[in-house]
Amino acid sequence: FTCLVLDTDRALVLLEEYCKKLRKPEEQQLKKAIRKVMGIFKSSLFQALLGSFTKKTTRHGTTSHPSLPTAFACDVLGCPKD
């Protein structure tokens, strides 16, 4: 579970950094959408779902796939794959 929490935290940091770069008027809608996603990642419901996902993953063995938030952030930001 700790790994996924750290992945979520890292995704939030990456999204925040990306939002800071969005300054043009035409980018404000994207910035607003990203802020909504960040709010979802921080929500207690998302954290509960993340915990449920982690418990299922642990029961079925470990996985080498990144967490959903990190995968999303990397898709948005173009992060290199491990």
N, CA, C and O atoms as CSV, one atom per row, in Angstrom:
chain,resi,resn,atom,element,x,y,z
A,1,PHE,N,N,0.828,-1.199,0.000
A,1,PHE,CA,C,0.000,0.000,0.000
A,1,PHE,C,C,0.868,1.257,0.000
A,1,PHE,O,O,0.526,2.248,-0.644
A,2,THR,N,N,1.981,1.218,0.715
A,2,THR,CA,C,2.867,2.374,0.793
A,2,THR,C,C,3.365,2.776,-0.583
A,2,THR,O,O,3.457,3.966,-0.884
A,3,CYS,N,N,3.683,1.813,-1.414
A,3,CYS,CA,C,4.178,2.104,-2.760
A,3,CYS,C,C,3.134,2.870,-3.566
A,3,CYS,O,O,3.467,3.842,-4.244
A,4,LEU,N,N,1.872,2.441,-3.499
A,4,LEU,CA,C,0.820,3.119,-4.245
A,4,LEU,C,C,0.551,4.509,-3.695
A,4,LEU,O,O,0.252,5.427,-4.459
A,5,VAL,N,N,0.653,4.677,-2.387
A,5,VAL,CA,C,0.479,6.005,-1.802
A,5,VAL,C,C,1.582,6.917,-2.299
A,5,VAL,O,O,1.322,8.067,-2.651
A,6,LEU,N,N,2.802,6.423,-2.334
A,6,LEU,CA,C,3.904,7.221,-2.845
A,6,LEU,C,C,3.720,7.531,-4.318
A,6,LEU,O,O,4.040,8.637,-4.755
A,7,ASP,N,N,3.208,6.576,-5.102
A,7,ASP,CA,C,2.918,6.819,-6.513
A,7,ASP,C,C,1.861,7.905,-6.665
A,7,ASP,O,O,1.969,8.762,-7.543
A,8,THR,N,N,0.852,7.872,-5.820
A,8,THR,CA,C,-0.191,8.889,-5.864
A,8,THR,C,C,0.390,10.243,-5.506
A,8,THR,O,O,0.100,11.242,-6.164
A,9,ASP,N,N,1.204,10.280,-4.471
A,9,ASP,CA,C,1.846,11.539,-4.082
A,9,ASP,C,C,2.721,12.070,-5.209
A,9,ASP,O,O,2.726,13.269,-5.488
A,10,ARG,N,N,3.447,11.191,-5.842
A,10,ARG,CA,C,4.316,11.596,-6.966
A,10,ARG,C,C,3.473,12.119,-8.129
A,10,ARG,O,O,3.837,13.109,-8.765
A,11,ALA,N,N,2.364,11.465,-8.404
A,11,ALA,CA,C,1.469,11.925,-9.470
A,11,ALA,C,C,0.951,13.323,-9.160
A,11,ALA,O,O,0.879,14.171,-10.050
A,12,LEU,N,N,0.593,13.565,-7.914
A,12,LEU,CA,C,0.111,14.888,-7.525
A,12,LEU,C,C,1.192,15.950,-7.698
A,12,LEU,O,O,0.910,17.061,-8.147
A,13,VAL,N,N,2.416,15.611,-7.345
A,13,VAL,CA,C,3.529,16.551,-7.518
A,13,VAL,C,C,3.726,16.854,-9.007
A,13,VAL,O,O,3.890,18.013,-9.387
A,14,LEU,N,N,3.711,15.833,-9.835
A,14,LEU,CA,C,3.890,16.028,-11.278
A,14,LEU,C,C,2.767,16.862,-11.876
A,14,LEU,O,O,3.009,17.739,-12.705
A,15,LEU,N,N,1.543,16.586,-11.453
A,15,LEU,CA,C,0.410,17.355,-11.958
A,15,LEU,C,C,0.499,18.817,-11.524
A,15,LEU,O,O,0.193,19.718,-12.305
A,16,GLU,N,N,0.913,19.049,-10.297
A,16,GLU,CA,C,1.069,20.421,-9.807
A,16,GLU,C,C,2.139,21.155,-10.612
A,16,GLU,O,O,1.942,22.307,-11.000
A,17,GLU,N,N,3.258,20.502,-10.861
A,17,GLU,CA,C,4.325,21.108,-11.661
A,17,GLU,C,C,3.833,21.426,-13.066
A,17,GLU,O,O,4.147,22.486,-13.609
A,18,TYR,N,N,3.075,20.528,-13.648
A,18,TYR,CA,C,2.543,20.746,-14.988
A,18,TYR,C,C,1.575,21.920,-14.995
A,18,TYR,O,O,1.602,22.741,-15.911
A,19,CYS,N,N,0.718,22.005,-13.979
A,19,CYS,CA,C,-0.244,23.110,-13.900
A,19,CYS,C,C,0.450,24.461,-13.841
A,19,CYS,O,O,-0.042,25.436,-14.409
A,20,LYS,N,N,1.575,24.528,-13.167
A,20,LYS,CA,C,2.309,25.787,-13.064
A,20,LYS,C,C,2.789,26.280,-14.425
A,20,LYS,O,O,3.004,27.476,-14.620
A,21,LYS,N,N,2.956,25.357,-15.357
A,21,LYS,CA,C,3.431,25.710,-16.696
A,21,LYS,C,C,2.292,26.173,-17.606
A,21,LYS,O,O,2.546,26.731,-18.673
A,22,LEU,N,N,1.065,25.952,-17.207
A,22,LEU,CA,C,-0.089,26.309,-18.023
A,22,LEU,C,C,-0.496,27.751,-17.729
A,22,LEU,O,O,-1.193,28.020,-16.751
A,23,ARG,N,N,-0.059,28.667,-18.577
A,23,ARG,CA,C,-0.301,30.091,-18.337
A,23,ARG,C,C,-1.088,30.758,-19.446
A,23,ARG,O,O,-1.683,31.813,-19.227
A,24,LYS,N,N,-1.106,30.173,-20.621
A,24,LYS,CA,C,-1.808,30.781,-21.748
A,24,LYS,C,C,-3.317,30.680,-21.524
A,24,LYS,O,O,-3.799,29.733,-20.904
A,25,PRO,N,N,-4.049,31.660,-22.033
A,25,PRO,CA,C,-5.510,31.632,-21.869
A,25,PRO,C,C,-6.149,30.342,-22.406
A,25,PRO,O,O,-7.093,29.823,-21.810
A,26,GLU,N,N,-5.645,29.841,-23.501
A,26,GLU,CA,C,-6.220,28.625,-24.086
A,26,GLU,C,C,-5.885,27.365,-23.289
A,26,GLU,O,O,-6.461,26.307,-23.545
A,27,GLU,N,N,-4.969,27.458,-22.331
A,27,GLU,CA,C,-4.589,26.326,-21.497
A,27,GLU,C,C,-5.354,26.275,-20.170
A,27,GLU,O,O,-5.220,25.317,-19.409
A,28,GLN,N,N,-6.149,27.300,-19.901
A,28,GLN,CA,C,-6.821,27.384,-18.607
A,28,GLN,C,C,-7.886,26.309,-18.410
A,28,GLN,O,O,-8.116,25.862,-17.286
A,29,GLN,N,N,-8.531,25.897,-19.484
A,29,GLN,CA,C,-9.513,24.811,-19.363
A,29,GLN,C,C,-8.818,23.504,-18.985
A,29,GLN,O,O,-9.323,22.752,-18.152
A,30,LEU,N,N,-7.678,23.236,-19.583
A,30,LEU,CA,C,-6.888,22.047,-19.234
A,30,LEU,C,C,-6.420,22.136,-17.783
A,30,LEU,O,O,-6.479,21.153,-17.045
A,31,LYS,N,N,-5.961,23.306,-17.384
A,31,LYS,CA,C,-5.500,23.506,-16.015
A,31,LYS,C,C,-6.637,23.231,-15.022
A,31,LYS,O,O,-6.427,22.592,-13.991
A,32,LYS,N,N,-7.816,23.708,-15.335
A,32,LYS,CA,C,-8.973,23.489,-14.477
A,32,LYS,C,C,-9.298,21.994,-14.374
A,32,LYS,O,O,-9.602,21.493,-13.292
A,33,ALA,N,N,-9.232,21.292,-15.503
A,33,ALA,CA,C,-9.507,19.848,-15.517
A,33,ALA,C,C,-8.466,19.081,-14.693
A,33,ALA,O,O,-8.809,18.156,-13.957
A,34,ILE,N,N,-7.215,19.465,-14.820
A,34,ILE,CA,C,-6.149,18.802,-14.058
A,34,ILE,C,C,-6.340,19.058,-12.571
A,34,ILE,O,O,-6.131,18.154,-11.762
A,35,ARG,N,N,-6.729,20.254,-12.201
A,35,ARG,CA,C,-6.984,20.565,-10.785
A,35,ARG,C,C,-8.130,19.702,-10.246
A,35,ARG,O,O,-8.098,19.285,-9.089
A,36,LYS,N,N,-9.142,19.435,-11.079
A,36,LYS,CA,C,-10.232,18.549,-10.662
A,36,LYS,C,C,-9.703,17.137,-10.404
A,36,LYS,O,O,-10.067,16.505,-9.413
A,37,VAL,N,N,-8.851,16.652,-11.292
A,37,VAL,CA,C,-8.251,15.324,-11.120
A,37,VAL,C,C,-7.431,15.286,-9.833
A,37,VAL,O,O,-7.480,14.306,-9.089
A,38,MET,N,N,-6.691,16.337,-9.580
A,38,MET,CA,C,-5.892,16.404,-8.354
A,38,MET,C,C,-6.797,16.342,-7.127
A,38,MET,O,O,-6.472,15.681,-6.141
A,39,GLY,N,N,-7.926,17.029,-7.194
A,39,GLY,CA,C,-8.875,16.982,-6.087
A,39,GLY,C,C,-9.418,15.580,-5.865
A,39,GLY,O,O,-9.624,15.151,-4.729
A,40,ILE,N,N,-9.646,14.876,-6.956
A,40,ILE,CA,C,-10.114,13.486,-6.867
A,40,ILE,C,C,-9.051,12.616,-6.213
A,40,ILE,O,O,-9.361,11.810,-5.335
A,41,PHE,N,N,-7.788,12.773,-6.638
A,41,PHE,CA,C,-6.697,11.977,-6.056
A,41,PHE,C,C,-6.587,12.208,-4.553
A,41,PHE,O,O,-6.228,11.298,-3.806
A,42,LYS,N,N,-6.894,13.418,-4.112
A,42,LYS,CA,C,-6.777,13.769,-2.694
A,42,LYS,C,C,-8.011,13.373,-1.888
A,42,LYS,O,O,-7.978,13.402,-0.658
A,43,SER,N,N,-9.090,13.009,-2.560
A,43,SER,CA,C,-10.345,12.721,-1.866
A,43,SER,C,C,-10.273,11.441,-1.047
A,43,SER,O,O,-9.505,10.527,-1.349
A,44,SER,N,N,-11.088,11.402,-0.011
A,44,SER,CA,C,-11.124,10.209,0.839
A,44,SER,C,C,-11.706,9.017,0.074
A,44,SER,O,O,-11.311,7.878,0.323
A,45,LEU,N,N,-12.630,9.260,-0.846
A,45,LEU,CA,C,-13.194,8.169,-1.650
A,45,LEU,C,C,-12.108,7.528,-2.512
A,45,LEU,O,O,-12.003,6.302,-2.564
A,46,PHE,N,N,-11.305,8.341,-3.184
A,46,PHE,CA,C,-10.237,7.803,-4.026
A,46,PHE,C,C,-9.237,7.026,-3.188
A,46,PHE,O,O,-8.792,5.947,-3.581
A,47,GLN,N,N,-8.886,7.574,-2.037
A,47,GLN,CA,C,-7.931,6.889,-1.158
A,47,GLN,C,C,-8.493,5.548,-0.698
A,47,GLN,O,O,-7.755,4.569,-0.590
A,48,ALA,N,N,-9.802,5.499,-0.425
A,48,ALA,CA,C,-10.434,4.236,-0.028
A,48,ALA,C,C,-10.402,3.236,-1.185
A,48,ALA,O,O,-10.109,2.058,-0.980
A,49,LEU,N,N,-10.700,3.700,-2.392
A,49,LEU,CA,C,-10.652,2.818,-3.569
A,49,LEU,C,C,-9.230,2.338,-3.825
A,49,LEU,O,O,-9.015,1.180,-4.185
A,50,LEU,N,N,-8.281,3.210,-3.641
A,50,LEU,CA,C,-6.876,2.850,-3.809
A,50,LEU,C,C,-6.493,1.773,-2.806
A,50,LEU,O,O,-5.784,0.825,-3.143
A,51,GLY,N,N,-6.960,1.920,-1.579
A,51,GLY,CA,C,-6.704,0.912,-0.553
A,51,GLY,C,C,-7.328,-0.418,-0.916
A,51,GLY,O,O,-6.721,-1.468,-0.702
A,52,SER,N,N,-8.540,-0.387,-1.465
A,52,SER,CA,C,-9.217,-1.611,-1.890
A,52,SER,C,C,-8.460,-2.278,-3.037
A,52,SER,O,O,-8.283,-3.496,-3.047
A,53,PHE,N,N,-8.016,-1.475,-3.999
A,53,PHE,CA,C,-7.241,-1.983,-5.135
A,53,PHE,C,C,-5.950,-2.635,-4.637
A,53,PHE,O,O,-5.556,-3.698,-5.115
A,54,THR,N,N,-5.306,-1.991,-3.680
A,54,THR,CA,C,-4.051,-2.500,-3.137
A,54,THR,C,C,-4.263,-3.829,-2.427
A,54,THR,O,O,-3.460,-4.750,-2.578
A,55,LYS,N,N,-5.334,-3.933,-1.658
A,55,LYS,CA,C,-5.618,-5.180,-0.949
A,55,LYS,C,C,-5.845,-6.322,-1.934
A,55,LYS,O,O,-5.371,-7.436,-1.713
A,56,LYS,N,N,-6.572,-6.050,-3.023
A,56,LYS,CA,C,-6.814,-7.085,-4.039
A,56,LYS,C,C,-5.507,-7.480,-4.708
A,56,LYS,O,O,-5.270,-8.661,-4.962
A,57,THR,N,N,-4.656,-6.497,-4.996
A,57,THR,CA,C,-3.370,-6.779,-5.632
A,57,THR,C,C,-2.508,-7.634,-4.722
A,57,THR,O,O,-1.855,-8.574,-5.175
A,58,THR,N,N,-2.506,-7.305,-3.434
A,58,THR,CA,C,-1.701,-8.053,-2.471
A,58,THR,C,C,-2.184,-9.495,-2.363
A,58,THR,O,O,-1.373,-10.416,-2.276
A,59,ARG,N,N,-3.498,-9.694,-2.368
A,59,ARG,CA,C,-4.045,-11.050,-2.264
A,59,ARG,C,C,-3.687,-11.908,-3.477
A,59,ARG,O,O,-3.508,-13.120,-3.355
A,60,HIS,N,N,-3.582,-11.282,-4.637
A,60,HIS,CA,C,-3.326,-12.026,-5.869
A,60,HIS,C,C,-1.858,-11.979,-6.283
A,60,HIS,O,O,-1.521,-12.331,-7.413
A,61,GLY,N,N,-1.004,-11.554,-5.393
A,61,GLY,CA,C,0.423,-11.447,-5.709
A,61,GLY,C,C,0.772,-10.017,-6.076
A,61,GLY,O,O,-0.105,-9.204,-6.369
A,62,THR,N,N,2.044,-9.726,-6.058
A,62,THR,CA,C,2.472,-8.371,-6.349
A,62,THR,C,C,2.394,-8.103,-7.841
A,62,THR,O,O,2.387,-9.025,-8.658
A,63,THR,N,N,2.337,-6.853,-8.172
A,63,THR,CA,C,2.261,-6.449,-9.569
A,63,THR,C,C,3.371,-5.459,-9.872
A,63,THR,O,O,3.769,-4.687,-8.999
A,64,SER,N,N,3.869,-5.472,-11.084
A,64,SER,CA,C,4.915,-4.529,-11.461
A,64,SER,C,C,4.343,-3.330,-12.189
A,64,SER,O,O,5.095,-2.450,-12.608
A,65,HIS,N,N,3.023,-3.274,-12.351
A,65,HIS,CA,C,2.392,-2.155,-13.039
A,65,HIS,C,C,2.351,-0.945,-12.135
A,65,HIS,O,O,2.179,-1.086,-10.924
A,66,PRO,N,N,2.507,0.260,-12.704
A,66,PRO,CA,C,2.402,1.456,-11.873
A,66,PRO,C,C,0.964,1.646,-11.414
A,66,PRO,O,O,0.035,1.099,-12.009
A,67,SER,N,N,0.788,2.421,-10.355
A,67,SER,CA,C,-0.561,2.714,-9.896
A,67,SER,C,C,-1.301,3.509,-10.965
A,67,SER,O,O,-0.679,4.124,-11.831
A,68,LEU,N,N,-2.601,3.494,-10.903
A,68,LEU,CA,C,-3.401,4.233,-11.865
A,68,LEU,C,C,-3.101,5.723,-11.862
A,68,LEU,O,O,-2.992,6.311,-12.938
A,69,PRO,N,N,-2.959,6.375,-10.686
A,69,PRO,CA,C,-2.645,7.799,-10.715
A,69,PRO,C,C,-1.321,8.115,-11.385
A,69,PRO,O,O,-1.214,9.087,-12.133
A,70,THR,N,N,-0.323,7.305,-11.121
A,70,THR,CA,C,0.975,7.546,-11.733
A,70,THR,C,C,0.911,7.317,-13.233
A,70,THR,O,O,1.482,8.086,-14.006
A,71,ALA,N,N,0.226,6.274,-13.646
A,71,ALA,CA,C,0.086,6.011,-15.078
A,71,ALA,C,C,-0.623,7.172,-15.761
A,71,ALA,O,O,-0.235,7.587,-16.853
A,72,PHE,N,N,-1.667,7.699,-15.113
A,72,PHE,CA,C,-2.393,8.832,-15.677
A,72,PHE,C,C,-1.493,10.053,-15.784
A,72,PHE,O,O,-1.450,10.713,-16.822
A,73,ALA,N,N,-0.775,10.351,-14.705
A,73,ALA,CA,C,0.098,11.512,-14.704
A,73,ALA,C,C,1.167,11.390,-15.784
A,73,ALA,O,O,1.479,12.366,-16.466
A,74,CYS,N,N,1.719,10.208,-15.937
A,74,CYS,CA,C,2.742,10.009,-16.962
A,74,CYS,C,C,2.163,10.131,-18.370
A,74,CYS,O,O,2.836,10.622,-19.276
A,75,ASP,N,N,0.939,9.694,-18.554
A,75,ASP,CA,C,0.285,9.881,-19.851
A,75,ASP,C,C,0.108,11.360,-20.160
A,75,ASP,O,O,0.342,11.801,-21.285
A,76,VAL,N,N,-0.307,12.121,-19.154
A,76,VAL,CA,C,-0.535,13.552,-19.336
A,76,VAL,C,C,0.769,14.300,-19.530
A,76,VAL,O,O,0.877,15.169,-20.396
A,77,LEU,N,N,1.766,13.955,-18.714
A,77,LEU,CA,C,3.018,14.717,-18.714
A,77,LEU,C,C,4.097,14.163,-19.628
A,77,LEU,O,O,5.119,14.815,-19.847
A,78,GLY,N,N,3.882,12.961,-20.167
A,78,GLY,CA,C,4.881,12.369,-21.035
A,78,GLY,C,C,6.094,11.870,-20.289
A,78,GLY,O,O,7.216,11.984,-20.784
A,79,CYS,N,N,5.893,11.320,-19.109
A,79,CYS,CA,C,7.001,10.814,-18.306
A,79,CYS,C,C,7.605,9.583,-18.963
A,79,CYS,O,O,6.894,8.819,-19.615
A,80,PRO,N,N,8.901,9.383,-18.802
A,80,PRO,CA,C,9.515,8.162,-19.331
A,80,PRO,C,C,9.053,6.948,-18.554
A,80,PRO,O,O,8.821,7.029,-17.348
A,81,LYS,N,N,8.920,5.839,-19.226
A,81,LYS,CA,C,8.544,4.588,-18.577
A,81,LYS,C,C,9.756,3.990,-17.907
A,81,LYS,O,O,10.881,4.158,-18.379
A,82,ASP,N,N,9.526,3.266,-16.770
A,82,ASP,CA,C,10.631,2.610,-16.058
A,82,ASP,C,C,11.204,1.487,-16.876
A,82,ASP,O,O,12.141,0.820,-16.438
